[in-house]
């Protein structure tokens, strides 16, 4: 079923399936009409079947079915040498059948024309963007390697947009919806991804209205081409990332790599760092699954990335804006209070342990102790469970969510 739903999400496949459905409906109409016409003609010896049987031997299958089918199909378009006899029930059936056939044929032509027009508009939109990109690249004399990357990305983006709904992007779709309906759609589409974070899961139970605002206002979808960096070592983190679709790898910089990078920054005559880094990617790179999230630490303190995250294929991620998240939380002091308490726990962990970009609150000792007693509540990839016990920890002040500034954390 999931495979069929995946195919049906494509605009081109949808058009083919719709055309096949209309043609199948026409065939069913012709088949039923042929059977009814043969039944009326064979009811007595004065019907058209008896007349034709005397000359052509129409009482044998499949000749009788094919002749009836020919008559029914010819009523849609064209003429036939099969004619009913001069009986009221046969003539009445033929008259009604012709009227319905004219209507059915008009509907069929209208539907097929609409499908062809939609396909042509989709093709024009697709080629319009490609031609505009090619003109721009040619005008500014962009190198062939970079031009090919741009072309491949545009083709992939168009396929993604088509699979999401006939080439309509999320932004275009949301602009056509009223505010409340838009928020409900965004919340329902983004919430399953956001719930991969145990803290966001707990937030949804502690303060559903706040979680709804976060899902609608603080999240955005971002696409990356192959070999693009989601983030790089040493840069300031402004988002929390949720892997959605595609393959990617993460490399955490070891002390050796950090020392080499620092030496390379001071000494520009060291050309072998990129070669060493490529070897580290081959031996120490970690495959990131589509259920993982990164940079939760940026929600608690100012955070600089401890490694590189790079897309291997066309990659899609849902990003949570840290500043926007902090602005939303600032409107709810009752929610902000337990978050500050949890921020102290994270700050202490940062001082005691060298953590990576894929740090999670479940790595804290307080959560580890809790998870050891209640493993079903863990929300790490590959585990399932409820956040009800996490939510009780929030309500007692032993855990909480984000902090906007490090100074707020120090004030308690």
C-alpha beads as a LAMMPS data file, in Angstrom:
LAMMPS data file: protein, C-alpha beads

412 atoms
411 bonds

1 atom types
1 bond types

-500.0 500.0 xlo xhi
-500.0 500.0 ylo yhi
-500.0 500.0 zlo zhi

Masses

1 110.0

Atoms # bond

1 1 1 0.000 0.000 0.000
2 1 1 2.813 2.431 0.889
3 1 1 4.464 1.764 -2.494
4 1 1 1.230 2.558 -4.315
5 1 1 0.765 5.744 -2.289
6 1 1 4.325 6.763 -3.105
7 1 1 3.738 6.304 -6.834
8 1 1 0.362 8.054 -6.711
9 1 1 1.995 11.162 -5.190
10 1 1 3.767 11.823 -8.487
11 1 1 1.995 14.256 -10.789
12 1 1 2.847 12.341 -13.960
13 1 1 1.736 8.999 -12.509
14 1 1 -1.460 10.638 -11.272
15 1 1 -2.226 11.894 -14.776
16 1 1 -1.648 8.461 -16.302
17 1 1 -3.822 6.779 -13.689
18 1 1 -6.621 9.298 -14.214
19 1 1 -6.546 8.764 -17.980
20 1 1 -6.593 4.989 -17.493
21 1 1 -9.550 5.313 -15.126
22 1 1 -11.601 7.318 -17.634
23 1 1 -10.819 4.868 -20.431
24 1 1 -11.747 1.962 -18.161
25 1 1 -15.051 3.671 -17.365
26 1 1 -15.780 4.004 -21.105
27 1 1 -14.974 0.321 -21.657
28 1 1 -17.293 -0.669 -18.813
29 1 1 -20.066 1.418 -20.386
30 1 1 -19.519 -0.214 -23.775
31 1 1 -19.440 -3.697 -22.209
32 1 1 -22.667 -3.199 -20.236
33 1 1 -24.377 -1.639 -23.266
34 1 1 -23.331 -4.561 -25.496
35 1 1 -24.683 -7.112 -23.023
36 1 1 -27.967 -5.228 -22.635
37 1 1 -28.370 -4.817 -26.387
38 1 1 -27.781 -8.531 -26.981
39 1 1 -30.193 -9.444 -24.191
40 1 1 -32.973 -7.327 -25.701
41 1 1 -32.355 -8.733 -29.183
42 1 1 -32.423 -12.348 -28.016
43 1 1 -35.615 -12.216 -25.953
44 1 1 -37.856 -13.385 -28.788
45 1 1 -37.679 -14.580 -32.367
46 1 1 -38.359 -11.098 -33.753
47 1 1 -35.224 -9.511 -32.273
48 1 1 -32.164 -8.459 -34.193
49 1 1 -30.195 -11.485 -32.935
50 1 1 -32.607 -13.905 -34.594
51 1 1 -32.464 -11.965 -37.851
52 1 1 -28.660 -11.996 -37.900
53 1 1 -28.416 -15.604 -36.732
54 1 1 -30.200 -16.841 -39.809
55 1 1 -27.529 -15.365 -42.095
56 1 1 -24.386 -15.040 -39.982
57 1 1 -24.699 -17.641 -37.217
58 1 1 -24.754 -15.054 -34.422
59 1 1 -25.765 -17.526 -31.734
60 1 1 -22.179 -18.686 -31.034
61 1 1 -19.668 -17.159 -28.592
62 1 1 -17.480 -15.094 -28.973
63 1 1 -18.957 -13.841 -32.243
64 1 1 -22.189 -12.748 -30.590
65 1 1 -20.273 -10.772 -27.920
66 1 1 -17.903 -9.122 -30.425
67 1 1 -20.808 -8.060 -32.688
68 1 1 -22.665 -6.572 -29.713
69 1 1 -19.485 -4.855 -28.536
70 1 1 -18.955 -3.394 -31.997
71 1 1 -22.451 -1.931 -32.013
72 1 1 -22.045 -0.395 -28.514
73 1 1 -18.655 1.129 -29.362
74 1 1 -19.899 2.530 -32.658
75 1 1 -22.552 4.557 -30.843
76 1 1 -19.785 6.707 -29.381
77 1 1 -18.396 7.612 -32.796
78 1 1 -18.947 6.291 -36.313
79 1 1 -21.414 3.934 -37.995
80 1 1 -22.078 0.198 -37.987
81 1 1 -23.898 -2.341 -40.109
82 1 1 -25.685 -3.717 -37.032
83 1 1 -29.199 -2.236 -36.792
84 1 1 -32.069 -3.089 -34.442
85 1 1 -35.370 -4.414 -35.723
86 1 1 -38.573 -2.412 -35.758
87 1 1 -39.591 -3.241 -32.176
88 1 1 -40.466 -0.652 -29.539
89 1 1 -38.148 -1.922 -26.817
90 1 1 -35.094 -2.176 -29.115
91 1 1 -35.667 1.238 -30.709
92 1 1 -36.261 2.848 -27.301
93 1 1 -33.087 1.317 -25.878
94 1 1 -31.071 2.515 -28.875
95 1 1 -32.401 6.082 -28.553
96 1 1 -31.591 6.307 -24.832
97 1 1 -28.196 4.690 -25.368
98 1 1 -27.229 7.200 -28.087
99 1 1 -28.087 10.131 -25.798
100 1 1 -26.023 8.757 -22.932
101 1 1 -23.159 7.902 -25.300
102 1 1 -23.010 11.490 -26.566
103 1 1 -22.819 12.812 -22.995
104 1 1 -20.204 10.221 -22.014
105 1 1 -18.061 10.991 -25.041
106 1 1 -18.194 14.726 -24.307
107 1 1 -17.133 14.116 -20.699
108 1 1 -14.309 11.833 -21.824
109 1 1 -12.938 14.410 -24.272
110 1 1 -13.201 17.136 -21.625
111 1 1 -11.329 15.115 -19.002
112 1 1 -8.586 14.026 -21.376
113 1 1 -8.160 17.593 -22.645
114 1 1 -7.873 18.842 -19.067
115 1 1 -5.208 16.240 -18.280
116 1 1 -3.219 17.126 -21.407
117 1 1 -3.414 20.837 -20.567
118 1 1 -2.176 20.141 -17.031
119 1 1 0.731 18.112 -18.382
120 1 1 1.636 20.885 -20.807
121 1 1 1.509 23.552 -18.070
122 1 1 3.685 21.358 -15.830
123 1 1 6.184 20.891 -18.665
124 1 1 6.267 24.630 -19.365
125 1 1 6.879 25.503 -15.696
126 1 1 9.618 22.922 -15.519
127 1 1 11.421 24.062 -18.650
128 1 1 10.921 27.745 -17.872
129 1 1 13.058 27.474 -14.723
130 1 1 15.674 25.378 -16.504
131 1 1 15.938 27.806 -19.430
132 1 1 16.146 30.807 -17.103
133 1 1 18.964 29.131 -15.164
134 1 1 20.835 28.255 -18.370
135 1 1 20.539 31.818 -19.666
136 1 1 21.871 33.199 -16.396
137 1 1 24.769 30.737 -16.264
138 1 1 25.709 31.461 -19.886
139 1 1 25.454 35.221 -19.411
140 1 1 27.793 35.216 -16.410
141 1 1 30.147 32.589 -17.914
142 1 1 29.783 30.097 -15.099
143 1 1 32.095 27.073 -15.320
144 1 1 30.640 23.840 -16.694
145 1 1 31.153 21.921 -13.452
146 1 1 29.198 24.442 -11.396
147 1 1 26.556 24.754 -14.136
148 1 1 25.994 20.988 -14.075
149 1 1 25.537 21.084 -10.309
150 1 1 22.954 23.841 -10.664
151 1 1 21.107 21.915 -13.386
152 1 1 21.056 18.672 -11.378
153 1 1 19.771 20.489 -8.320
154 1 1 16.967 22.169 -10.283
155 1 1 15.909 18.800 -11.721
156 1 1 15.881 17.221 -8.271
157 1 1 13.963 20.148 -6.743
158 1 1 11.317 19.929 -9.444
159 1 1 10.910 16.198 -8.832
160 1 1 10.530 16.850 -5.117
161 1 1 7.934 19.581 -5.714
162 1 1 6.032 17.322 -8.113
163 1 1 5.975 14.462 -5.612
164 1 1 4.625 16.857 -2.956
165 1 1 1.622 17.827 -5.045
166 1 1 1.620 18.663 -8.726
167 1 1 4.576 21.031 -8.577
168 1 1 3.082 23.206 -5.804
169 1 1 5.573 24.081 -3.076
170 1 1 4.665 24.230 0.598
171 1 1 4.908 28.027 0.584
172 1 1 2.527 28.402 -2.374
173 1 1 0.061 25.990 -0.810
174 1 1 0.084 27.725 2.578
175 1 1 -0.474 31.159 1.031
176 1 1 -3.798 29.938 -0.358
177 1 1 -5.101 28.713 3.002
178 1 1 -6.689 30.772 5.816
179 1 1 -4.522 31.362 8.877
180 1 1 -6.113 28.848 11.239
181 1 1 -6.304 26.100 8.633
182 1 1 -2.711 26.825 7.603
183 1 1 -1.502 26.470 11.192
184 1 1 -3.337 23.177 11.644
185 1 1 -1.830 21.755 8.451
186 1 1 1.698 22.881 9.360
187 1 1 1.409 21.514 12.884
188 1 1 0.142 18.129 11.746
189 1 1 2.801 17.801 9.023
190 1 1 5.767 18.914 11.158
191 1 1 4.853 17.519 14.553
192 1 1 5.800 13.867 13.788
193 1 1 9.302 15.030 12.827
194 1 1 9.633 17.385 15.796
195 1 1 8.617 14.602 18.183
196 1 1 11.928 12.861 17.506
197 1 1 13.397 15.234 20.058
198 1 1 12.505 14.012 23.573
199 1 1 12.261 17.553 24.887
200 1 1 9.895 18.712 22.137
201 1 1 7.862 15.589 22.841
202 1 1 7.640 16.542 26.507
203 1 1 6.803 20.135 25.542
204 1 1 3.847 18.918 23.475
205 1 1 2.343 17.328 26.594
206 1 1 3.266 20.078 29.024
207 1 1 2.161 23.028 26.842
208 1 1 0.399 21.967 23.619
209 1 1 -0.360 25.546 22.566
210 1 1 3.319 26.518 22.830
211 1 1 4.351 23.436 20.898
212 1 1 1.823 24.335 18.197
213 1 1 3.361 27.810 17.810
214 1 1 6.833 26.280 17.590
215 1 1 5.773 23.860 14.843
216 1 1 4.074 26.587 12.810
217 1 1 6.405 29.560 13.247
218 1 1 9.885 28.332 14.155
219 1 1 10.366 25.486 11.664
220 1 1 11.383 25.684 8.008
221 1 1 12.324 23.108 5.378
222 1 1 15.771 23.328 3.745
223 1 1 17.174 21.370 0.784
224 1 1 20.811 20.542 0.111
225 1 1 22.507 19.325 -3.067
226 1 1 25.057 16.469 -2.977
227 1 1 28.341 17.466 -1.287
228 1 1 26.755 20.582 0.233
229 1 1 27.561 21.237 3.876
230 1 1 24.631 21.429 6.272
231 1 1 27.055 23.084 8.687
232 1 1 30.835 23.286 9.127
233 1 1 33.202 23.021 12.061
234 1 1 33.685 26.152 14.138
235 1 1 30.712 28.128 12.790
236 1 1 28.081 29.549 15.125
237 1 1 24.942 27.429 15.211
238 1 1 21.603 29.180 14.745
239 1 1 19.363 26.166 14.093
240 1 1 18.467 22.746 15.373
241 1 1 18.341 20.221 12.521
242 1 1 16.018 17.278 11.878
243 1 1 17.001 14.899 9.059
244 1 1 13.962 14.239 6.848
245 1 1 15.009 12.641 3.569
246 1 1 18.229 11.692 1.826
247 1 1 21.653 10.434 2.895
248 1 1 24.283 12.451 4.724
249 1 1 27.404 11.989 6.849
250 1 1 28.788 13.678 9.947
251 1 1 32.448 13.987 10.915
252 1 1 33.316 15.138 14.411
253 1 1 36.678 16.878 14.569
254 1 1 39.138 15.112 16.859
255 1 1 41.841 16.942 18.795
256 1 1 44.307 16.105 16.021
257 1 1 42.078 17.610 13.325
258 1 1 41.491 20.704 15.413
259 1 1 45.213 21.155 15.924
260 1 1 45.908 20.677 12.221
261 1 1 43.177 23.143 11.292
262 1 1 44.554 25.698 13.742
263 1 1 48.064 25.215 12.355
264 1 1 46.763 25.498 8.780
265 1 1 45.005 28.756 9.666
266 1 1 48.261 30.194 11.020
267 1 1 50.497 28.683 8.353
268 1 1 49.062 29.008 4.843
269 1 1 51.862 26.840 3.417
270 1 1 50.302 23.572 4.613
271 1 1 48.416 22.220 1.563
272 1 1 47.828 18.677 2.814
273 1 1 45.054 19.369 5.312
274 1 1 42.291 18.710 2.761
275 1 1 43.861 15.332 1.934
276 1 1 44.013 14.412 5.623
277 1 1 40.422 15.559 6.064
278 1 1 39.257 13.359 3.169
279 1 1 40.903 10.363 4.812
280 1 1 39.155 11.156 8.065
281 1 1 35.855 11.305 6.208
282 1 1 36.505 7.851 4.792
283 1 1 37.485 6.287 8.123
284 1 1 35.610 8.251 10.804
285 1 1 32.567 9.647 8.968
286 1 1 29.253 8.655 10.540
287 1 1 26.157 7.954 8.470
288 1 1 23.239 10.074 9.693
289 1 1 19.900 8.313 9.676
290 1 1 16.646 9.995 8.690
291 1 1 15.400 9.843 12.296
292 1 1 18.204 11.825 13.922
293 1 1 18.302 15.432 15.067
294 1 1 21.329 17.619 15.719
295 1 1 22.411 20.772 17.551
296 1 1 20.020 20.626 20.470
297 1 1 22.754 22.319 22.509
298 1 1 22.184 25.532 20.523
299 1 1 18.818 25.862 22.261
300 1 1 20.500 26.121 25.653
301 1 1 23.744 28.049 25.080
302 1 1 25.617 29.793 22.247
303 1 1 27.006 26.830 20.327
304 1 1 29.807 26.420 17.776
305 1 1 29.745 23.291 15.626
306 1 1 32.170 20.532 16.623
307 1 1 32.265 18.893 13.186
308 1 1 31.063 18.893 9.587
309 1 1 27.698 17.600 8.370
310 1 1 27.651 17.018 4.613
311 1 1 24.947 15.770 2.259
312 1 1 25.791 12.706 0.169
313 1 1 22.673 12.787 -1.991
314 1 1 19.942 15.375 -2.373
315 1 1 19.119 15.966 1.262
316 1 1 16.141 17.567 3.009
317 1 1 16.174 18.780 6.614
318 1 1 13.669 20.511 8.849
319 1 1 15.394 23.310 10.777
320 1 1 14.271 24.933 14.010
321 1 1 15.265 28.590 14.294
322 1 1 16.816 29.098 17.742
323 1 1 16.066 32.819 17.933
324 1 1 12.444 32.335 16.892
325 1 1 12.075 29.532 19.406
326 1 1 13.409 31.761 22.169
327 1 1 11.016 34.559 21.222
328 1 1 8.055 32.156 21.426
329 1 1 9.124 30.773 24.811
330 1 1 9.604 34.312 26.143
331 1 1 5.838 34.875 26.004
332 1 1 5.164 32.003 28.448
333 1 1 6.910 32.481 31.850
334 1 1 5.376 29.311 33.296
335 1 1 6.988 27.276 30.537
336 1 1 10.205 29.258 30.652
337 1 1 10.802 28.469 34.341
338 1 1 11.368 24.701 34.014
339 1 1 13.325 25.309 30.817
340 1 1 15.842 27.425 32.710
341 1 1 16.280 24.622 35.202
342 1 1 17.010 22.194 32.405
343 1 1 19.393 24.680 30.811
344 1 1 21.482 24.555 34.002
345 1 1 21.774 20.791 33.602
346 1 1 22.948 21.188 30.007
347 1 1 25.432 23.904 30.951
348 1 1 26.915 21.668 33.638
349 1 1 27.221 18.830 31.132
350 1 1 29.024 21.144 28.722
351 1 1 31.543 21.992 31.418
352 1 1 32.145 18.377 32.414
353 1 1 31.979 16.475 29.102
354 1 1 33.134 17.166 25.540
355 1 1 29.879 16.681 23.609
356 1 1 29.212 16.670 19.860
357 1 1 26.638 18.323 17.630
358 1 1 24.400 15.274 18.064
359 1 1 24.122 15.760 21.804
360 1 1 20.678 15.028 23.225
361 1 1 19.163 15.683 26.633
362 1 1 18.864 11.926 26.997
363 1 1 22.667 11.924 27.342
364 1 1 22.466 13.839 30.623
365 1 1 23.068 11.765 33.789
366 1 1 19.621 12.704 35.141
367 1 1 17.959 11.371 31.996
368 1 1 20.235 8.344 31.829
369 1 1 19.169 7.388 35.329
370 1 1 15.537 7.897 34.378
371 1 1 15.878 5.933 31.118
372 1 1 17.530 3.041 32.949
373 1 1 14.375 2.702 35.049
374 1 1 11.927 3.436 32.244
375 1 1 13.473 2.415 28.915
376 1 1 10.102 2.542 27.198
377 1 1 10.097 6.336 27.479
378 1 1 13.265 6.786 25.457
379 1 1 12.670 8.561 22.193
380 1 1 16.017 7.870 20.561
381 1 1 15.964 6.453 17.003
382 1 1 15.015 2.811 17.094
383 1 1 13.145 3.088 20.391
384 1 1 9.496 3.785 21.003
385 1 1 7.522 4.994 23.960
386 1 1 5.627 7.776 25.654
387 1 1 6.882 11.072 27.043
388 1 1 4.454 11.069 29.966
389 1 1 7.216 10.394 32.512
390 1 1 9.419 13.018 30.909
391 1 1 6.531 15.415 31.263
392 1 1 6.259 14.612 35.002
393 1 1 9.962 15.382 35.356
394 1 1 9.261 18.764 33.816
395 1 1 6.413 19.508 36.182
396 1 1 8.633 18.753 39.203
397 1 1 11.371 21.056 37.942
398 1 1 14.007 18.371 37.355
399 1 1 13.980 18.966 33.594
400 1 1 13.060 21.826 31.262
401 1 1 13.606 23.288 27.840
402 1 1 15.430 26.121 26.085
403 1 1 17.191 29.279 27.102
404 1 1 17.834 32.244 24.870
405 1 1 20.894 33.729 26.506
406 1 1 23.698 32.360 28.629
407 1 1 23.224 35.245 31.051
408 1 1 19.660 34.154 31.758
409 1 1 20.974 30.699 32.584
410 1 1 23.504 32.111 35.060
411 1 1 20.801 34.141 36.825
412 1 1 18.792 30.983 37.560

Bonds

1 1 1 2
2 1 2 3
3 1 3 4
4 1 4 5
5 1 5 6
6 1 6 7
7 1 7 8
8 1 8 9
9 1 9 10
10 1 10 11
11 1 11 12
12 1 12 13
13 1 13 14
14 1 14 15
15 1 15 16
16 1 16 17
17 1 17 18
18 1 18 19
19 1 19 20
20 1 20 21
21 1 21 22
22 1 22 23
23 1 23 24
24 1 24 25
25 1 25 26
26 1 26 27
27 1 27 28
28 1 28 29
29 1 29 30
30 1 30 31
31 1 31 32
32 1 32 33
33 1 33 34
34 1 34 35
35 1 35 36
36 1 36 37
37 1 37 38
38 1 38 39
39 1 39 40
40 1 40 41
41 1 41 42
42 1 42 43
43 1 43 44
44 1 44 45
45 1 45 46
46 1 46 47
47 1 47 48
48 1 48 49
49 1 49 50
50 1 50 51
51 1 51 52
52 1 52 53
53 1 53 54
54 1 54 55
55 1 55 56
56 1 56 57
57 1 57 58
58 1 58 59
59 1 59 60
60 1 60 61
61 1 61 62
62 1 62 63
63 1 63 64
64 1 64 65
65 1 65 66
66 1 66 67
67 1 67 68
68 1 68 69
69 1 69 70
70 1 70 71
71 1 71 72
72 1 72 73
73 1 73 74
74 1 74 75
75 1 75 76
76 1 76 77
77 1 77 78
78 1 78 79
79 1 79 80
80 1 80 81
81 1 81 82
82 1 82 83
83 1 83 84
84 1 84 85
85 1 85 86
86 1 86 87
87 1 87 88
88 1 88 89
89 1 89 90
90 1 90 91
91 1 91 92
92 1 92 93
93 1 93 94
94 1 94 95
95 1 95 96
96 1 96 97
97 1 97 98
98 1 98 99
99 1 99 100
100 1 100 101
101 1 101 102
102 1 102 103
103 1 103 104
104 1 104 105
105 1 105 106
106 1 106 107
107 1 107 108
108 1 108 109
109 1 109 110
110 1 110 111
111 1 111 112
112 1 112 113
113 1 113 114
114 1 114 115
115 1 115 116
116 1 116 117
117 1 117 118
118 1 118 119
119 1 119 120
120 1 120 121
121 1 121 122
122 1 122 123
123 1 123 124
124 1 124 125
125 1 125 126
126 1 126 127
127 1 127 128
128 1 128 129
129 1 129 130
130 1 130 131
131 1 131 132
132 1 132 133
133 1 133 134
134 1 134 135
135 1 135 136
136 1 136 137
137 1 137 138
138 1 138 139
139 1 139 140
140 1 140 141
141 1 141 142
142 1 142 143
143 1 143 144
144 1 144 145
145 1 145 146
146 1 146 147
147 1 147 148
148 1 148 149
149 1 149 150
150 1 150 151
151 1 151 152
152 1 152 153
153 1 153 154
154 1 154 155
155 1 155 156
156 1 156 157
157 1 157 158
158 1 158 159
159 1 159 160
160 1 160 161
161 1 161 162
162 1 162 163
163 1 163 164
164 1 164 165
165 1 165 166
166 1 166 167
167 1 167 168
168 1 168 169
169 1 169 170
170 1 170 171
171 1 171 172
172 1 172 173
173 1 173 174
174 1 174 175
175 1 175 176
176 1 176 177
177 1 177 178
178 1 178 179
179 1 179 180
180 1 180 181
181 1 181 182
182 1 182 183
183 1 183 184
184 1 184 185
185 1 185 186
186 1 186 187
187 1 187 188
188 1 188 189
189 1 189 190
190 1 190 191
191 1 191 192
192 1 192 193
193 1 193 194
194 1 194 195
195 1 195 196
196 1 196 197
197 1 197 198
198 1 198 199
199 1 199 200
200 1 200 201
201 1 201 202
202 1 202 203
203 1 203 204
204 1 204 205
205 1 205 206
206 1 206 207
207 1 207 208
208 1 208 209
209 1 209 210
210 1 210 211
211 1 211 212
212 1 212 213
213 1 213 214
214 1 214 215
215 1 215 216
216 1 216 217
217 1 217 218
218 1 218 219
219 1 219 220
220 1 220 221
221 1 221 222
222 1 222 223
223 1 223 224
224 1 224 225
225 1 225 226
226 1 226 227
227 1 227 228
228 1 228 229
229 1 229 230
230 1 230 231
231 1 231 232
232 1 232 233
233 1 233 234
234 1 234 235
235 1 235 236
236 1 236 237
237 1 237 238
238 1 238 239
239 1 239 240
240 1 240 241
241 1 241 242
242 1 242 243
243 1 243 244
244 1 244 245
245 1 245 246
246 1 246 247
247 1 247 248
248 1 248 249
249 1 249 250
250 1 250 251
251 1 251 252
252 1 252 253
253 1 253 254
254 1 254 255
255 1 255 256
256 1 256 257
257 1 257 258
258 1 258 259
259 1 259 260
260 1 260 261
261 1 261 262
262 1 262 263
263 1 263 264
264 1 264 265
265 1 265 266
266 1 266 267
267 1 267 268
268 1 268 269
269 1 269 270
270 1 270 271
271 1 271 272
272 1 272 273
273 1 273 274
274 1 274 275
275 1 275 276
276 1 276 277
277 1 277 278
278 1 278 279
279 1 279 280
280 1 280 281
281 1 281 282
282 1 282 283
283 1 283 284
284 1 284 285
285 1 285 286
286 1 286 287
287 1 287 288
288 1 288 289
289 1 289 290
290 1 290 291
291 1 291 292
292 1 292 293
293 1 293 294
294 1 294 295
295 1 295 296
296 1 296 297
297 1 297 298
298 1 298 299
299 1 299 300
300 1 300 301
301 1 301 302
302 1 302 303
303 1 303 304
304 1 304 305
305 1 305 306
306 1 306 307
307 1 307 308
308 1 308 309
309 1 309 310
310 1 310 311
311 1 311 312
312 1 312 313
313 1 313 314
314 1 314 315
315 1 315 316
316 1 316 317
317 1 317 318
318 1 318 319
319 1 319 320
320 1 320 321
321 1 321 322
322 1 322 323
323 1 323 324
324 1 324 325
325 1 325 326
326 1 326 327
327 1 327 328
328 1 328 329
329 1 329 330
330 1 330 331
331 1 331 332
332 1 332 333
333 1 333 334
334 1 334 335
335 1 335 336
336 1 336 337
337 1 337 338
338 1 338 339
339 1 339 340
340 1 340 341
341 1 341 342
342 1 342 343
343 1 343 344
344 1 344 345
345 1 345 346
346 1 346 347
347 1 347 348
348 1 348 349
349 1 349 350
350 1 350 351
351 1 351 352
352 1 352 353
353 1 353 354
354 1 354 355
355 1 355 356
356 1 356 357
357 1 357 358
358 1 358 359
359 1 359 360
360 1 360 361
361 1 361 362
362 1 362 363
363 1 363 364
364 1 364 365
365 1 365 366
366 1 366 367
367 1 367 368
368 1 368 369
369 1 369 370
370 1 370 371
371 1 371 372
372 1 372 373
373 1 373 374
374 1 374 375
375 1 375 376
376 1 376 377
377 1 377 378
378 1 378 379
379 1 379 380
380 1 380 381
381 1 381 382
382 1 382 383
383 1 383 384
384 1 384 385
385 1 385 386
386 1 386 387
387 1 387 388
388 1 388 389
389 1 389 390
390 1 390 391
391 1 391 392
392 1 392 393
393 1 393 394
394 1 394 395
395 1 395 396
396 1 396 397
397 1 397 398
398 1 398 399
399 1 399 400
400 1 400 401
401 1 401 402
402 1 402 403
403 1 403 404
404 1 404 405
405 1 405 406
406 1 406 407
407 1 407 408
408 1 408 409
409 1 409 410
410 1 410 411
411 1 411 412
